[in-house]
Amino acid sequence: MNTYNYCPVCGSPLKTAEIEYRKRKICPSCSWIHYENPLPVTVAYTENLSGELLVVRRAHEPAYNEWALPGGFLESGETPQDGCLRELLEETSLFGKIDRLIGAYHRVSKMYGSLLVIAYKVIAAGGLLQINHELYEADFYPHECIPQINIPLHQKIIEDVRNHEYQPPT
């Protein structure tokens, strides 16, 4: 998140004022307002045709060396669905098909600030699993055998999928 001290439009020093019930930076010269909006992120909860879950071990911060679900930042002009599938392809060389929206979550990251995370259930639809420089390893695991995931949001996404798909015995 860019924090501005000077107006990016006219270069004047910004002042703080209460606008729309929040403290915001505003330009006293041209009235530009600095809205601190969240960065959009997608996460791909990806299963293969056997129902196994794709889990990756991260090679960069944030969450260096942690097991996670694949994902990353949306790029300008991308839909969340396209960004989710692009991130899956970039990180793992796997093509996917969006099955459904799992949910939208807000998180605050020390590294990036406010994030809007959009999670999709994805079905792996082709390609050979090969990782890029962002990962140490990746593989599909039966749900009862997935490595320990310590990222709270990724735990929540997995829990939300399980709660949505759980069918009590009849």
N, CA, C and O of each residue as an XYZ file, in Angstrom:
680
protein
N       0.851     -1.175      0.000
C       0.000      0.000      0.000
C       0.888      1.226      0.000
O       1.743      1.391      0.870
N       0.679      2.075     -0.977
C       1.408      3.335     -1.020
C       0.853      4.286      0.026
O      -0.357      4.504      0.089
N       1.729      4.853      0.847
C       1.338      5.883      1.788
C       1.853      7.196      1.237
O       3.053      7.378      1.030
N       0.940      8.091      1.009
C       1.299      9.360      0.398
C       1.468     10.446      1.454
O       0.689     10.531      2.403
N       2.490     11.271      1.279
C       2.667     12.486      2.060
C       2.442     13.716      1.195
O       2.181     14.810      1.695
N       2.549     13.510     -0.125
C       2.340     14.583     -1.091
C       1.314     14.123     -2.110
O       1.234     12.938     -2.432
N       0.548     15.045     -2.604
C      -0.499     14.742     -3.575
C       0.127     14.219     -4.870
O       1.011     14.869     -5.429
N      -0.321     13.046     -5.357
C       0.220     12.525     -6.615
C      -0.305     13.284     -7.843
O       0.191     13.082     -8.952
N      -1.299     14.148     -7.650
C      -1.858     14.918     -8.754
C      -1.126     16.248     -8.925
O      -0.689     16.585    -10.026
N      -0.993     17.017     -7.807
C      -0.421     18.361     -7.924
C       0.854     18.576     -7.108
O       1.506     19.609     -7.256
N       1.222     17.617     -6.247
C       2.471     17.709     -5.493
C       2.389     18.457     -4.182
O       3.403     18.583     -3.495
N       1.234     18.954     -3.809
C       1.092     19.686     -2.544
C       1.166     18.739     -1.352
O       0.779     17.577     -1.472
N       1.661     19.216     -0.186
C       1.644     18.381      1.017
C       0.203     18.039      1.402
O      -0.683     18.893      1.350
N      -0.019     16.794      1.785
C      -1.349     16.356      2.182
C      -1.620     16.720      3.637
O      -0.696     16.804      4.446
N      -2.874     16.932      3.957
C      -3.348     17.191      5.316
C      -4.279     16.050      5.701
O      -4.829     15.368      4.836
N      -4.452     15.846      7.003
C      -5.385     14.840      7.490
C      -6.684     15.523      7.875
O      -6.685     16.561      8.537
N      -7.791     14.926      7.451
C      -9.109     15.463      7.774
C     -10.082     14.304      7.929
O      -9.839     13.207      7.425
N     -11.187     14.553      8.631
C     -12.226     13.539      8.726
C     -13.136     13.691      7.518
O     -13.778     14.724      7.326
N     -13.175     12.647      6.715
C     -13.992     12.628      5.507
C     -14.754     11.315      5.496
O     -14.163     10.241      5.613
N     -16.064     11.407      5.356
C     -16.907     10.214      5.329
C     -16.681      9.357      6.574
O     -16.603      8.131      6.495
N     -16.577     10.025      7.720
C     -16.467      9.388      9.037
C     -15.150      8.652      9.273
O     -15.055      7.823     10.178
N     -14.139      8.950      8.467
C     -12.818      8.348      8.646
C     -11.757      9.418      8.488
O     -11.948     10.404      7.776
N     -10.634      9.210      9.164
C      -9.497     10.100      8.958
C      -8.825      9.692      7.658
O      -8.441      8.537      7.478
N      -8.691     10.648      6.762
C      -8.091     10.402      5.462
C      -7.151     11.550      5.133
O      -7.283     12.654      5.662
N      -6.206     11.271      4.257
C      -5.330     12.330      3.774
C      -6.007     12.985      2.566
O      -6.565     12.311      1.699
N      -5.939     14.321      2.539
C      -6.563     15.085      1.470
C      -5.620     16.205      1.035
O      -4.837     16.722      1.831
N      -5.709     16.560     -0.213
C      -4.911     17.659     -0.750
C      -5.695     18.958     -0.590
O      -6.791     19.091     -1.135
N      -5.143     19.917      0.155
C      -5.850     21.192      0.324
C      -5.870     22.022     -0.967
O      -6.656     22.963     -1.080
N      -5.019     21.688     -1.933
C      -4.969     22.468     -3.175
C      -5.965     21.986     -4.226
O      -6.702     22.788     -4.800
N      -5.989     20.675     -4.479
C      -6.849     20.157     -5.565
C      -7.961     19.234     -5.069
O      -8.761     18.746     -5.867
N      -8.018     18.988     -3.745
C      -9.062     18.174     -3.102
C      -8.957     16.677     -3.378
O      -9.912     15.943     -3.127
N      -7.800     16.200     -3.896
C      -7.601     14.759     -4.076
C      -7.648     14.092     -2.698
O      -7.077     14.607     -1.737
N      -8.321     12.961     -2.609
C      -8.442     12.217     -1.343
C      -7.716     10.890     -1.483
O      -7.873     10.177     -2.474
N      -6.928     10.579     -0.481
C      -6.217      9.287     -0.464
C      -7.083      8.251      0.239
O      -7.183      8.234      1.466
N      -7.713      7.378     -0.564
C      -8.490      6.265     -0.028
C      -7.554      5.076      0.089
O      -6.920      4.688     -0.893
N      -7.461      4.503      1.258
C      -6.585      3.349      1.471
C      -7.409      2.081      1.272
O      -8.026      1.564      2.203
N      -7.401      1.601      0.044
C      -8.200      0.445     -0.332
C      -7.391     -0.840     -0.214
O      -6.170     -0.823     -0.369
N      -8.071     -1.965      0.062
C      -7.349     -3.232      0.162
C      -6.833     -3.698     -1.194
O      -7.386     -3.368     -2.243
N      -5.755     -4.475     -1.137
C      -5.219     -5.110     -2.343
C      -5.991     -6.405     -2.593
O      -6.229     -7.161     -1.651
N      -6.386     -6.679     -3.838
C      -7.126     -7.907     -4.129
C      -6.192     -9.101     -4.326
O      -5.188     -9.023     -5.035
N      -6.554    -10.203     -3.677
C      -5.782    -11.441     -3.699
C      -6.746    -12.591     -3.984
O      -7.906    -12.556     -3.573
N      -6.257    -13.610     -4.692
C      -7.065    -14.817     -4.869
C      -6.329    -16.023     -4.295
O      -5.099    -16.065     -4.264
N      -7.102    -16.991     -3.848
C      -6.566    -18.257     -3.350
C      -7.308    -19.384     -4.064
O      -8.528    -19.347     -4.220
N      -6.543    -20.382     -4.492
C      -7.105    -21.524     -5.227
C      -7.092    -22.768     -4.337
O      -6.045    -23.381     -4.127
N      -8.255    -23.127     -3.823
C      -8.435    -24.396     -3.113
C      -8.627    -25.421     -4.231
O      -9.723    -25.562     -4.774
N      -7.543    -26.140     -4.569
C      -7.524    -26.953     -5.787
C      -7.536    -28.439     -5.460
O      -6.705    -28.936     -4.699
N      -8.495    -29.131     -6.054
C      -8.574    -30.588     -5.922
C      -8.345    -31.224     -7.280
O      -8.680    -30.650     -8.316
N      -7.767    -32.424     -7.259
C      -7.661    -33.203     -8.496
C      -8.926    -34.053     -8.639
O      -9.825    -33.982     -7.801
N      -8.991    -34.851     -9.696
C     -10.199    -35.644     -9.942
C     -10.409    -36.732     -8.904
O     -11.497    -37.300     -8.813
N      -9.373    -37.032     -8.114
C      -9.500    -38.007     -7.021
C      -9.949    -37.356     -5.725
O     -10.123    -38.038     -4.715
N     -10.139    -36.033     -5.744
C     -10.576    -35.324     -4.543
C      -9.448    -34.956     -3.602
O      -9.703    -34.518     -2.480
N      -8.193    -35.124     -4.035
C      -7.055    -34.750     -3.192
C      -6.808    -33.253     -3.313
O      -7.061    -32.651     -4.357
N      -6.306    -32.657     -2.224
C      -6.091    -31.211     -2.150
C      -4.656    -30.850     -2.493
O      -3.719    -31.481     -2.004
N      -4.480    -29.827     -3.340
C      -3.154    -29.313     -3.681
C      -2.666    -28.397     -2.564
O      -3.328    -27.421     -2.212
N      -1.507    -28.721     -2.018
C      -0.887    -27.915     -0.972
C       0.533    -27.588     -1.422
O       1.238    -28.443     -1.958
N       0.941    -26.348     -1.199
C       2.260    -25.884     -1.637
C       3.045    -25.376     -0.430
O       2.471    -24.914      0.556
N       4.378    -25.473     -0.529
C       5.237    -24.920      0.531
C       5.939    -23.699     -0.050
O       6.666    -23.786     -1.040
N       5.702    -22.558      0.592
C       6.131    -21.259      0.081
C       7.636    -21.046      0.231
O       8.230    -21.438      1.236
N       8.245    -20.422     -0.778
C       9.683    -20.144     -0.767
C       9.992    -18.667     -0.547
O      11.157    -18.271     -0.584
N       8.961    -17.841     -0.318
C       9.144    -16.402     -0.103
C       8.219    -15.921      1.000
O       7.237    -16.585      1.330
N       8.530    -14.778      1.563
C       7.616    -14.107      2.485
C       6.452    -13.523      1.692
O       6.611    -13.211      0.512
N       5.318    -13.374      2.300
C       5.006    -13.751      3.673
C       4.806    -15.269      3.796
O       4.576    -15.961      2.804
N       4.896    -15.752      4.997
C       4.725    -17.170      5.320
C       5.807    -18.040      4.671
O       5.526    -19.113      4.137
N       7.030    -17.557      4.730
C       8.180    -18.292      4.203
C       8.237    -19.696      4.800
O       8.145    -19.861      6.017
N       8.387    -20.695      3.954
C       8.549    -22.103      4.319
C       7.282    -22.737      4.910
O       7.334    -23.848      5.437
N       6.173    -22.048      4.824
C       4.907    -22.577      5.352
C       4.122    -23.284      4.250
O       4.201    -22.926      3.075
N       3.370    -24.289      4.662
C       2.442    -24.950      3.757
C       1.237    -24.046      3.571
O       0.793    -23.388      4.511
N       0.710    -24.017      2.354
C      -0.353    -23.076      2.023
C      -1.159    -23.589      0.841
O      -0.865    -24.637      0.267
N      -2.179    -22.823      0.498
C      -2.906    -23.000     -0.748
C      -2.300    -22.041     -1.761
O      -1.849    -20.963     -1.375
N      -2.271    -22.392     -3.044
C      -1.702    -21.468     -4.031
C      -2.563    -20.210     -4.171
O      -3.773    -20.242     -3.951
N      -1.923    -19.116     -4.537
C      -2.663    -17.877     -4.746
C      -1.732    -16.697     -4.886
O      -0.511    -16.834     -4.824
N      -2.325    -15.538     -5.075
C      -1.528    -14.331     -5.202
C      -2.382    -13.142     -5.594
O      -3.610    -13.215     -5.608
N      -1.705    -12.038     -5.912
C      -2.366    -10.773     -6.204
C      -2.986    -10.774     -7.593
O      -2.431    -11.330     -8.541
N      -4.150    -10.137     -7.692
C      -4.743     -9.881     -8.997
C      -3.917     -8.845     -9.728
O      -3.304     -7.974     -9.111
N      -3.903     -8.942    -11.022
C      -3.242     -7.940    -11.854
C      -4.308     -7.048    -12.475
O      -5.464     -7.446    -12.614
N      -3.911     -5.855    -12.841
C      -4.820     -4.874    -13.422
C      -5.522     -5.465    -14.640
O      -4.882     -6.062    -15.506
N      -6.842     -5.294    -14.700
C      -7.623     -5.772    -15.830
C      -8.070     -7.214    -15.736
O      -8.771     -7.697    -16.626
N      -7.684     -7.918    -14.682
C      -8.017     -9.330    -14.513
C      -9.287     -9.496    -13.687
O      -9.521     -8.741    -12.743
N     -10.098    -10.476    -14.040
C     -11.199    -10.846    -13.152
C     -10.608    -11.689    -12.016
O      -9.533    -12.266    -12.178
N     -11.287    -11.766    -10.882
C     -10.781    -12.633     -9.808
C     -10.628    -14.087    -10.250
O      -9.675    -14.756     -9.852
N     -11.551    -14.576    -11.062
C     -11.469    -15.960    -11.542
C     -10.232    -16.152    -12.412
O      -9.497    -17.125    -12.246
N     -10.003    -15.223    -13.342
C      -8.826    -15.322    -14.204
C      -7.539    -15.225    -13.393
O      -6.585    -15.956    -13.658
N      -7.503    -14.331    -12.410
C      -6.313    -14.186    -11.569
C      -6.034    -15.440    -10.762
O      -4.881    -15.840    -10.602
N      -7.086    -16.058    -10.258
C      -6.937    -17.290     -9.485
C      -6.322    -18.391    -10.352
O      -5.380    -19.064     -9.934
N      -6.862    -18.567    -11.559
C      -6.349    -19.611    -12.451
C      -4.947    -19.283    -12.962
O      -4.134    -20.187    -13.156
N      -4.652    -17.988    -13.184
C      -3.300    -17.591    -13.599
C      -2.293    -17.901    -12.498
O      -1.228    -18.452    -12.777
N      -2.615    -17.553    -11.246
C      -1.705    -17.832    -10.137
C      -1.456    -19.330    -10.001
O      -0.321    -19.752     -9.779
N      -2.503    -20.131    -10.131
C      -2.344    -21.589    -10.080
C      -1.393    -22.054    -11.175
O      -0.493    -22.854    -10.920
N      -1.588    -21.562    -12.380
C      -0.740    -21.950    -13.504
C       0.695    -21.478    -13.302
O       1.628    -22.247    -13.532
N       0.894    -20.234    -12.879
C       2.248    -19.708    -12.678
C       3.016    -20.499    -11.625
O       4.185    -20.832    -11.819
N       2.352    -20.797    -10.510
C       3.041    -21.451     -9.398
C       3.238    -22.943     -9.610
O       4.230    -23.503     -9.144
N       2.305    -23.605    -10.311
C       2.322    -25.077    -10.355
C       2.286    -25.673    -11.758
O       2.385    -26.893    -11.896
N       2.150    -24.868    -12.795
C       2.002    -25.327    -14.183
C       0.722    -26.126    -14.406
O       0.613    -26.853    -15.393
N      -0.245    -26.001    -13.500
C      -1.509    -26.716    -13.628
C      -2.596    -25.790    -14.155
O      -2.706    -24.636    -13.740
N      -3.393    -26.316    -15.073
C      -4.585    -25.622    -15.529
C      -5.719    -26.001    -14.594
O      -5.750    -27.109    -14.058
N      -6.630    -25.096    -14.404
C      -7.751    -25.383    -13.523
C      -9.051    -24.879    -14.098
O      -9.081    -24.113    -15.061
N     -10.127    -25.330    -13.479
C     -11.468    -24.876    -13.822
C     -12.137    -24.457    -12.520
O     -12.163    -25.221    -11.555
N     -12.676    -23.245    -12.495
C     -13.355    -22.759    -11.294
C     -14.606    -23.605    -11.074
O     -15.439    -23.740    -11.971
N     -14.731    -24.171     -9.885
C     -15.921    -24.931     -9.509
C     -16.942    -24.007     -8.850
O     -18.125    -24.020     -9.192
N     -16.456    -23.195     -7.888
C     -17.363    -22.273     -7.194
C     -16.569    -21.290     -6.344
O     -15.394    -21.501     -6.047
N     -17.236    -20.224     -5.968
C     -16.693    -19.264     -5.010
C     -16.816    -19.857     -3.615
O     -17.883    -20.334     -3.226
N     -15.732    -19.826     -2.871
C     -15.778    -20.264     -1.475
C     -16.178    -19.087     -0.591
O     -17.073    -19.208      0.245
N     -15.514    -17.953     -0.779
C     -15.844    -16.781      0.015
C     -14.878    -15.647     -0.232
O     -13.869    -15.797     -0.921
N     -15.213    -14.498      0.352
C     -14.360    -13.313      0.313
C     -14.015    -12.969      1.753
O     -14.889    -12.967      2.620
N     -12.752    -12.682      2.010
C     -12.247    -12.498      3.362
C     -11.390    -11.232      3.424
O     -10.683    -10.908      2.471
N     -11.457    -10.536      4.526
C     -10.557     -9.394      4.726
C      -9.477     -9.811      5.718
O      -9.772    -10.407      6.754
N      -8.241     -9.498      5.398
C      -7.116     -9.753      6.289
C      -6.175     -8.564      6.245
O      -6.144     -7.815      5.268
N      -5.406     -8.397      7.316
C      -4.367     -7.372      7.364
C      -3.025     -8.083      7.418
O      -2.798     -8.943      8.269
N      -2.149     -7.722      6.513
C      -0.822     -8.305      6.405
C       0.210     -7.274      6.834
O       0.129     -6.108      6.449
N       1.177     -7.705      7.631
C       2.265     -6.797      8.011
C       3.012     -6.309      6.773
O       3.458     -5.162      6.721
N       3.144     -7.169      5.794
C       3.920     -6.854      4.608
C       3.152     -5.988      3.603
O       3.728     -5.094      2.983
N       1.853     -6.256      3.446
C       1.091     -5.604      2.382
C      -0.063     -4.735      2.857
O      -0.672     -4.044      2.040
N      -0.384     -4.740      4.130
C      -1.512     -3.952      4.620
C      -2.822     -4.692      4.448
O      -2.887     -5.910      4.616
N      -3.860     -3.951      4.113
C      -5.210     -4.488      4.000
C      -5.355     -5.313      2.717
O      -4.991     -4.859      1.632
N      -5.891     -6.527      2.854
C      -6.077     -7.429      1.721
C      -7.543     -7.854      1.632
O      -8.184     -8.109      2.652
N      -8.059     -7.928      0.435
C      -9.347     -8.548      0.168
C      -9.037     -9.854     -0.547
O      -8.581     -9.849     -1.691
N      -9.284    -10.974      0.127
C      -8.911    -12.292     -0.389
C     -10.170    -12.997     -0.895
O     -11.142    -13.162     -0.159
N     -10.135    -13.407     -2.159
C     -11.248    -14.100     -2.783
C     -10.796    -15.535     -3.044
O      -9.838    -15.770     -3.780
N     -11.494    -16.485     -2.434
C     -11.103    -17.892     -2.535
C     -12.094    -18.655     -3.410
O     -13.310    -18.513     -3.284
N     -11.531    -19.462     -4.294
C     -12.331    -20.296     -5.191
C     -11.959    -21.756     -5.014
O     -10.805    -22.093     -4.748
N     -12.960    -22.617     -5.167
C     -12.674    -24.042     -5.300
C     -12.388    -24.280     -6.775
O     -13.177    -23.903     -7.641
N     -11.251    -24.909     -7.050
C     -10.781    -25.145     -8.411
C     -10.573    -26.643     -8.598
O     -10.093    -27.333     -7.698
N     -10.938    -27.131     -9.764
C     -10.667    -28.523    -10.126
C      -9.496    -28.509    -11.108
O      -9.554    -27.840    -12.139
N      -8.440    -29.245    -10.787
C      -7.277    -29.342    -11.681
C      -7.740    -29.982    -12.986
O      -8.384    -31.031    -12.991
N      -7.393    -29.321    -14.096
C      -7.928    -29.751    -15.386
C      -6.843    -30.011    -16.417
O      -7.127    -30.021    -17.615
N      -5.619    -30.220    -15.984
C      -4.568    -30.521    -16.947
C      -3.255    -29.899    -16.572
O      -3.171    -29.053    -15.681
N      -2.236    -30.329    -17.264
C      -0.884    -29.864    -16.983
C      -0.153    -30.861    -16.106
O      -0.756    -31.753    -15.508
N       1.153    -30.692    -16.043
C       2.004    -31.538    -15.219
C       2.501    -30.684    -14.056
O       3.043    -29.601    -14.276
N       2.327    -31.150    -12.836
C       2.702    -30.374    -11.655
C       4.205    -30.090    -11.655
O       5.025    -30.993    -11.490
N       4.541    -28.822    -11.844
C       5.925    -28.333    -11.794
C       5.886    -26.984    -11.103
O       5.097    -26.118    -11.483
N       6.720    -26.790    -10.097
C       6.683    -25.559     -9.311
C       7.604    -24.489     -9.894
O       8.567    -24.785    -10.602
N       7.275    -23.236     -9.572
C       8.138    -22.127     -9.973
C       8.982    -21.673     -8.773
O       9.016    -22.347     -7.743
N       9.656    -20.533     -8.911
C      10.569    -20.026     -7.879
C       9.860    -19.610     -6.589
O      10.521    -19.417     -5.569
N       8.535    -19.468     -6.607
C       7.800    -19.040     -5.412
C       7.586    -20.177     -4.416
O       7.179    -19.939     -3.278
N       7.859    -21.417     -4.841
C       7.553    -22.582     -4.007
C       8.777    -23.467     -3.833
O       9.667    -23.511     -4.682
N       8.792    -24.177     -2.693
C       9.781    -25.231     -2.472
C       9.250    -26.575     -2.943
O       9.997    -27.397     -3.475
N       7.965    -26.791     -2.745
C       7.362    -28.054     -3.163
C       5.854    -27.906     -3.248
O       5.279    -26.949     -2.728
N       5.224    -28.865     -3.909
C       3.773    -28.891     -4.059
C       3.351    -30.307     -4.382
O       4.059    -31.042     -5.070
N       2.188    -30.681     -3.876
C       1.656    -32.000     -4.213
C       0.196    -32.060     -3.806
O      -0.290    -31.226     -3.043
N      -0.493    -33.062     -4.330
C      -1.868    -33.345     -3.945
C      -1.847    -34.348     -2.804
O      -1.079    -35.310     -2.824
N      -2.699    -34.116     -1.806
C      -2.767    -34.984     -0.636
C      -4.217    -35.352     -0.349
O      -5.116    -34.527     -0.509
N      -4.444    -36.607      0.080
C      -5.773    -36.913      0.614
C      -6.024    -35.976      1.803
O      -5.091    -35.613      2.520
N      -7.259    -35.597      1.999
C      -7.565    -34.597      3.037
C      -7.056    -34.989      4.423
O      -6.673    -34.125      5.211
N      -7.053    -36.256      4.711
C      -6.607    -36.686      6.041
C      -5.081    -36.680      6.169
O      -4.561    -36.907      7.261
N      -4.364    -36.426      5.088
C      -2.895    -36.479      5.098
C      -2.226    -35.154      4.722
O      -1.013    -35.127      4.513
N      -2.976    -34.066      4.630
C      -2.331    -32.819      4.214
C      -1.354    -32.348      5.293
O      -1.604    -32.529      6.485
N      -0.238    -31.741      4.867
C       0.713    -31.200      5.837
C       0.041    -30.117      6.695
O      -0.987    -29.557      6.316
N       0.636    -29.839      7.842
C       0.104    -28.824      8.748
C       0.138    -27.446      8.091
O       1.200    -26.960      7.701
N      -1.015    -26.836      7.975
C      -1.124    -25.485      7.427
C      -1.323    -24.536      8.602
O      -2.297    -24.653      9.346
N      -0.388    -23.591      8.765
C      -0.417    -22.675      9.900
C      -0.939    -21.282      9.559
O      -1.092    -20.453     10.456
N      -1.209    -21.012      8.315
C      -1.734    -19.703      7.920
C      -3.219    -19.686      8.278
O      -4.000    -20.447      7.708
N      -3.616    -18.819      9.225
C      -5.008    -18.852      9.697
C      -6.054    -18.708      8.591
O      -7.073    -19.398      8.626
N      -5.831    -17.844      7.628
C      -6.816    -17.682      6.566
C      -6.934    -18.955      5.739
O      -8.043    -19.336      5.363
N      -5.836    -19.615      5.449
C      -5.894    -20.843      4.658
C      -6.584    -21.954      5.444
O      -7.305    -22.766      4.864
N      -6.370    -21.997      6.752
C      -7.107    -22.936      7.605
C      -8.613    -22.662      7.515
O      -9.419    -23.587      7.419
N      -8.975    -21.376      7.546
C     -10.389    -20.975      7.491
C     -11.013    -21.366      6.156
O     -12.145    -21.848      6.120
N     -10.292    -21.165      5.065
C     -10.812    -21.529      3.742
C     -11.063    -23.036      3.675
O     -12.113    -23.470      3.202
N     -10.106    -23.828      4.145
C     -10.274    -25.292      4.157
C     -11.471    -25.674      5.019
O     -12.273    -26.521      4.627
N     -11.594    -25.060      6.178
C     -12.732    -25.326      7.072
C     -14.054    -24.946      6.398
O     -15.032    -25.689      6.483
N     -14.081    -23.796      5.734
C     -15.314    -23.369      5.072
C     -15.726    -24.347      3.969
O     -16.915    -24.622      3.807
N     -14.767    -24.872      3.212
C     -15.095    -25.858      2.177
C     -15.638    -27.118      2.835
O     -16.654    -27.659      2.398
N     -14.974    -27.586      3.875
C     -15.431    -28.812      4.547
C     -16.825    -28.644      5.136
O     -17.653    -29.549      5.036
N     -17.092    -27.492      5.750
C     -18.415    -27.254      6.335
C     -19.489    -27.161      5.264
O     -20.620    -27.596      5.482
N     -19.151    -26.602      4.116
C     -20.122    -26.458      3.032
C     -20.438    -27.806      2.388
O     -21.576    -28.058      1.995
N     -19.430    -28.669      2.282
C     -19.604    -29.908      1.551
C     -19.934    -31.098      2.442
O     -20.209    -32.186      1.935
N     -19.912    -30.912      3.767
C     -20.185    -32.020      4.688
C     -21.643    -32.456      4.547
O     -22.557    -31.635      4.626
N     -21.843    -33.720      4.345
C     -23.186    -34.281      4.285
C     -23.323    -35.279      5.432
O     -22.653    -36.312      5.427
N     -24.177    -34.992      6.415
C     -24.325    -35.942      7.525
C     -24.845    -37.283      7.044
O     -25.632    -37.341      6.100
N     -24.408    -38.372      7.689
C     -24.881    -39.701      7.267
C     -26.391    -39.814      7.485
O     -26.947    -39.243      8.423
N     -27.032    -40.563      6.596
C     -28.502    -40.754      6.720
C     -28.830    -42.100      7.273
O     -30.005    -42.428      7.443
